[in-house]
């Protein structure tokens, strides 16, 4: 692991600010239920520094959907063999699970499991060189640039060698405004941006994560708000998944079909002739059918059914908007 750790020389009024330490690291058994929100929310990427305000007070929610953020014993996870040396796993619903370990001086990640719409369950194991997430104490103005390496595995790709780079920082301190009047005045924002690259079927593919976690460490060691966006980018796939979660429940709501990443399902799979698409809600959508090399076999518009009787037998991806689903003919 090769890291560059930058320590800011704070002005006197920052001396008593909160910081991440081994003492306030989330413990196994920790649980925070967060409400799923509109993924079109502002990331507030440029709202950084001391005394800032992140205003999510008008954020809309997805009615009735809650995601649990949990800290679990990594050794009890069915994927533990891929993350040797990890002690804990932070799971965000069934979407993202990050495996990590810590010492009194730092926190490192052995990788993550991401349930990706086009590839299924993606296991990113940094078994060669773990990813450095924090150097304790980690406070406003601190950042780490790191390189890491290992493998990426999915049912569609098999096991692939992968390398990555990351930047982690505490980029802001201030007030977080959440829906329904939630006001938190002593919040730290942890920002992680990492990118891992592998070669799939001769084509470079990048997995890019941009995550913001908001903490009120005086009351909880778990984040009270999360904004995370994961992109899978290549000539074959171009999919973006955005997850926005809030401790406080919004008072206005949007439907799933209003999110920036169209959510749909298909049946039957494997398919013989007619492929049924559920989740389009009667809207006409552009679609493409690609094989594993990225070659397009079919395209057009659909409101819920596609005739694939002329498609040769094989494994394909159905692409609608930013979403992809793998199927077998």
C-alpha positions as CSV (number, residue, x, y, z in Angstrom):
1,X,0.0,0.0,0.0
2,X,1.4,3.4,-1.0
3,X,-0.3,6.3,0.6
4,X,0.2,10.0,0.8
5,X,-1.3,11.4,4.0
6,X,-1.8,15.2,4.3
7,X,-2.3,16.8,7.7
8,X,-3.7,20.3,7.6
9,X,-2.3,22.9,10.0
10,X,-5.6,24.1,11.5
11,X,-6.4,27.6,12.7
12,X,-6.9,27.9,16.4
13,X,-10.7,27.9,16.1
14,X,-10.6,24.4,14.6
15,X,-8.6,22.9,17.4
16,X,-11.6,21.4,19.2
17,X,-13.3,20.1,16.1
18,X,-14.5,16.6,15.9
19,X,-12.4,13.9,14.2
20,X,-12.6,10.2,13.3
21,X,-10.6,8.0,15.7
22,X,-10.4,4.4,16.6
23,X,-12.4,5.2,19.7
24,X,-15.5,6.4,17.7
25,X,-15.2,3.8,15.0
26,X,-18.6,2.0,14.5
27,X,-18.8,-1.2,16.5
28,X,-20.1,-4.6,15.5
29,X,-23.8,-4.6,16.1
30,X,-24.3,-1.0,15.2
31,X,-27.5,-0.3,13.3
32,X,-29.0,2.8,11.7
33,X,-32.2,2.7,9.6
34,X,-32.2,5.3,6.8
35,X,-34.9,6.4,4.5
36,X,-34.4,5.9,0.7
37,X,-34.5,9.3,-1.1
38,X,-34.7,10.7,-4.6
39,X,-31.4,9.8,-6.4
40,X,-31.6,13.1,-8.3
41,X,-30.5,14.9,-5.2
42,X,-27.7,17.4,-5.2
43,X,-24.3,15.9,-4.2
44,X,-23.1,19.3,-2.8
45,X,-19.7,18.3,-4.2
46,X,-18.3,21.9,-4.0
47,X,-19.8,22.6,-0.5
48,X,-16.6,22.1,1.5
49,X,-14.7,23.6,4.4
50,X,-15.5,24.8,7.8
51,X,-18.9,26.2,8.8
52,X,-20.7,25.1,5.7
53,X,-24.4,24.1,5.3
54,X,-25.7,21.2,3.3
55,X,-29.4,21.8,2.8
56,X,-31.4,18.6,2.1
57,X,-34.5,19.9,3.8
58,X,-36.6,19.7,0.6
59,X,-35.4,16.2,-0.4
60,X,-38.1,13.8,-1.6
61,X,-38.3,10.2,-0.5
62,X,-39.3,6.9,-1.9
63,X,-42.5,6.1,0.0
64,X,-42.1,3.2,2.5
65,X,-38.5,2.2,1.6
66,X,-35.9,1.9,4.4
67,X,-32.3,0.7,4.1
68,X,-30.5,-0.5,7.2
69,X,-26.8,0.5,7.7
70,X,-25.3,-2.2,9.8
71,X,-21.9,-3.1,11.2
72,X,-21.4,-6.9,11.3
73,X,-18.6,-9.3,12.1
74,X,-16.8,-9.8,8.8
75,X,-15.8,-13.4,9.8
76,X,-19.4,-14.4,9.8
77,X,-20.1,-13.1,6.3
78,X,-20.5,-15.7,3.6
79,X,-18.0,-13.7,1.4
80,X,-15.3,-13.5,4.1
81,X,-12.9,-15.8,2.3
82,X,-12.5,-13.1,-0.3
83,X,-11.6,-10.5,2.3
84,X,-8.9,-12.1,4.4
85,X,-7.9,-9.9,7.3
86,X,-11.1,-7.9,7.5
87,X,-12.7,-7.5,10.9
88,X,-16.0,-5.7,10.2
89,X,-18.4,-5.2,7.3
90,X,-20.5,-2.1,6.8
91,X,-23.6,-3.1,4.8
92,X,-26.0,-0.5,3.2
93,X,-29.1,-2.6,2.6
94,X,-28.4,-5.2,0.0
95,X,-26.6,-2.8,-2.3
96,X,-23.1,-2.3,-0.9
97,X,-21.0,-4.1,1.7
98,X,-17.6,-2.7,2.6
99,X,-15.1,-4.9,4.4
100,X,-12.5,-3.2,6.6
101,X,-10.1,-3.6,9.5
102,X,-8.5,-1.1,11.8
103,X,-5.7,-0.4,14.3
104,X,-5.3,2.5,16.7
105,X,-3.6,4.4,13.8
106,X,-5.7,3.7,10.7
107,X,-8.6,2.1,8.9
108,X,-8.1,0.0,5.8
109,X,-10.5,-1.8,3.4
110,X,-10.1,-5.3,2.1
111,X,-12.7,-4.6,-0.6
112,X,-16.5,-4.6,-1.1
113,X,-19.4,-6.4,-2.6
114,X,-21.7,-4.4,-4.9
115,X,-24.9,-5.7,-6.3
116,X,-24.7,-4.3,-9.8
117,X,-27.7,-4.4,-12.1
118,X,-25.8,-5.6,-15.2
119,X,-23.2,-7.9,-13.7
120,X,-25.1,-9.2,-10.6
121,X,-23.0,-9.5,-7.5
122,X,-19.6,-7.9,-8.0
123,X,-16.9,-9.0,-5.4
124,X,-14.0,-6.5,-5.4
125,X,-11.3,-8.1,-3.2
126,X,-8.1,-6.0,-2.5
127,X,-6.2,-9.0,-1.4
128,X,-2.9,-7.9,-2.9
129,X,-2.8,-4.4,-1.5
130,X,-5.7,-3.1,0.7
131,X,-7.2,0.4,0.4
132,X,-6.3,2.9,3.0
133,X,-9.4,4.8,4.2
134,X,-8.4,6.8,7.2
135,X,-5.3,7.6,9.3
136,X,-6.4,8.4,12.8
137,X,-7.1,11.0,14.0
138,X,-8.8,12.0,10.7
139,X,-10.2,15.5,10.8
140,X,-11.2,18.4,8.6
141,X,-8.5,19.1,6.0
142,X,-6.9,15.6,6.2
143,X,-6.8,13.5,3.1
144,X,-5.1,10.3,1.8
145,X,-4.2,9.4,-1.7
146,X,-3.7,5.6,-2.1
147,X,-3.2,2.8,-4.6
148,X,-4.7,-0.7,-4.1
149,X,-5.0,-3.9,-6.0
150,X,-6.5,-7.4,-6.1
151,X,-9.3,-9.0,-8.0
152,X,-12.9,-8.3,-9.2
153,X,-15.2,-11.3,-9.6
154,X,-18.7,-11.7,-11.0
155,X,-20.7,-14.5,-12.6
156,X,-20.5,-12.7,-15.9
157,X,-16.8,-12.1,-15.9
158,X,-15.1,-14.7,-13.7
159,X,-12.0,-13.6,-11.7
160,X,-10.1,-10.6,-13.1
161,X,-7.0,-8.8,-11.9
162,X,-7.8,-5.2,-10.9
163,X,-5.9,-2.1,-9.7
164,X,-7.2,1.1,-8.3
165,X,-6.6,4.6,-6.9
166,X,-8.4,6.4,-4.2
167,X,-8.7,9.7,-2.4
168,X,-10.3,10.0,1.0
169,X,-10.8,13.1,3.0
170,X,-12.8,15.0,5.6
171,X,-13.9,17.8,3.3
172,X,-16.5,19.6,5.3
173,X,-17.7,20.5,8.8
174,X,-20.9,22.3,9.5
175,X,-24.7,22.1,9.5
176,X,-26.8,19.4,7.8
177,X,-30.4,20.1,7.2
178,X,-32.6,17.1,6.6
179,X,-36.3,16.8,5.8
180,X,-39.1,17.2,8.4
181,X,-37.1,19.8,10.3
182,X,-34.0,17.8,11.1
183,X,-31.1,20.1,11.9
184,X,-27.7,18.8,12.9
185,X,-25.1,21.5,13.7
186,X,-22.0,19.6,14.4
187,X,-21.5,17.4,11.3
188,X,-18.4,16.0,9.7
189,X,-18.5,14.9,6.0
190,X,-16.3,12.0,5.0
191,X,-15.6,11.8,1.2
192,X,-14.3,8.7,-0.6
193,X,-13.6,8.6,-4.3
194,X,-12.1,5.5,-5.7
195,X,-11.7,3.9,-9.1
196,X,-10.8,0.3,-9.9
197,X,-10.0,-1.0,-13.4
198,X,-10.0,-4.4,-15.0
199,X,-10.2,-5.9,-18.5
200,X,-13.4,-7.8,-19.4
201,X,-13.5,-9.7,-22.7
202,X,-10.6,-7.6,-23.9
203,X,-12.3,-4.4,-23.0
204,X,-11.2,-2.1,-20.1
205,X,-13.9,-1.6,-17.5
206,X,-13.8,1.0,-14.6
207,X,-15.7,0.8,-11.3
208,X,-15.9,4.3,-10.0
209,X,-17.4,5.1,-6.5
210,X,-18.0,8.6,-5.2
211,X,-19.4,8.5,-1.7
212,X,-20.2,11.2,0.9
213,X,-21.0,10.1,4.5
214,X,-22.3,12.6,7.0
215,X,-21.6,12.0,10.7
216,X,-22.8,13.6,13.9
217,X,-20.2,11.9,16.1
218,X,-21.6,13.4,19.3
219,X,-24.7,11.2,18.9
220,X,-23.8,8.3,16.6
221,X,-20.8,6.5,15.2
222,X,-22.8,5.6,12.1
223,X,-23.6,8.1,9.2
224,X,-26.9,10.0,9.4
225,X,-26.9,10.7,5.7
226,X,-25.3,9.0,2.7
227,X,-24.9,10.0,-0.9
228,X,-23.1,7.4,-3.0
229,X,-22.9,7.0,-6.8
230,X,-21.2,4.0,-8.4
231,X,-20.5,4.0,-12.2
232,X,-19.6,1.0,-14.3
233,X,-18.0,2.4,-17.4
234,X,-16.7,0.7,-20.6
235,X,-17.5,0.2,-24.3
236,X,-19.7,-2.7,-23.2
237,X,-21.4,-1.3,-20.1
238,X,-22.3,2.3,-19.0
239,X,-24.4,2.1,-15.8
240,X,-24.8,4.5,-12.9
241,X,-26.4,3.6,-9.6
242,X,-27.1,6.4,-7.1
243,X,-28.2,5.8,-3.5
244,X,-29.3,8.6,-1.2
245,X,-30.3,7.8,2.4
246,X,-31.5,10.0,5.2
247,X,-31.9,9.5,8.9
248,X,-35.0,11.8,8.8
249,X,-38.0,10.8,6.7
250,X,-39.0,13.1,3.9
251,X,-42.5,14.5,3.8
252,X,-42.8,14.5,0.0
253,X,-42.4,11.4,-2.2
254,X,-41.5,10.4,-5.8
255,X,-42.2,7.1,-7.5
256,X,-39.4,4.6,-8.4
257,X,-39.9,5.4,-12.1
258,X,-38.9,9.0,-11.4
259,X,-35.4,8.0,-10.4
260,X,-32.4,8.7,-12.7
261,X,-31.6,5.0,-12.9
262,X,-34.6,3.1,-14.5
263,X,-35.5,0.1,-12.4
264,X,-37.0,-2.8,-14.4
265,X,-37.1,-6.6,-14.4
266,X,-37.4,-9.2,-17.1
267,X,-39.0,-12.6,-17.6
268,X,-38.6,-15.4,-18.5
269,X,-34.9,-15.8,-18.2
270,X,-33.7,-17.9,-20.1
271,X,-36.0,-16.6,-22.8
272,X,-37.3,-18.5,-25.9
273,X,-39.1,-16.0,-28.0
274,X,-40.9,-13.1,-26.2
275,X,-39.1,-11.2,-23.4
276,X,-41.4,-9.4,-20.9
277,X,-40.2,-6.2,-19.3
278,X,-41.8,-5.1,-16.0
279,X,-41.3,-1.7,-14.4
280,X,-41.7,0.6,-17.4
281,X,-45.2,1.7,-16.3
282,X,-46.4,1.8,-19.9
283,X,-43.8,4.3,-21.0
284,X,-42.1,3.7,-24.4
285,X,-38.4,3.3,-23.8
286,X,-35.4,2.8,-26.2
287,X,-33.6,-0.5,-25.8
288,X,-30.5,-2.3,-27.0
289,X,-29.6,-6.0,-26.9
290,X,-25.8,-6.5,-26.7
291,X,-23.7,-9.6,-26.6
292,X,-20.7,-10.1,-24.2
293,X,-18.3,-8.5,-26.7
294,X,-20.4,-5.3,-26.9
295,X,-21.8,-6.0,-30.4
296,X,-25.4,-4.8,-30.8
297,X,-27.9,-7.5,-32.0
298,X,-31.2,-5.6,-31.7
299,X,-32.5,-2.1,-30.9
300,X,-35.7,-0.2,-30.9
301,X,-38.5,1.0,-28.7
302,X,-40.6,-1.0,-26.3
303,X,-43.4,-0.5,-23.8
304,X,-42.9,-4.0,-22.2
305,X,-42.3,-6.8,-24.7
306,X,-39.5,-7.6,-27.1
307,X,-39.6,-10.4,-29.8
308,X,-36.3,-12.2,-29.6
309,X,-37.2,-15.2,-31.7
310,X,-34.5,-14.4,-34.3
311,X,-31.8,-13.9,-31.7
312,X,-29.1,-16.7,-31.7
313,X,-28.6,-18.7,-28.5
314,X,-26.2,-17.1,-26.1
315,X,-25.7,-14.6,-23.2
316,X,-26.8,-11.0,-23.7
317,X,-27.4,-7.7,-22.0
318,X,-30.6,-5.7,-22.3
319,X,-29.9,-2.0,-21.9
320,X,-32.7,0.5,-21.2
321,X,-31.5,4.0,-20.1
322,X,-28.6,3.6,-17.7
323,X,-29.7,0.1,-16.6
324,X,-28.6,-3.3,-17.9
325,X,-29.8,-6.8,-17.2
326,X,-28.1,-10.0,-18.3
327,X,-30.2,-12.7,-19.8
328,X,-29.8,-16.0,-21.7
329,X,-31.4,-17.0,-24.9
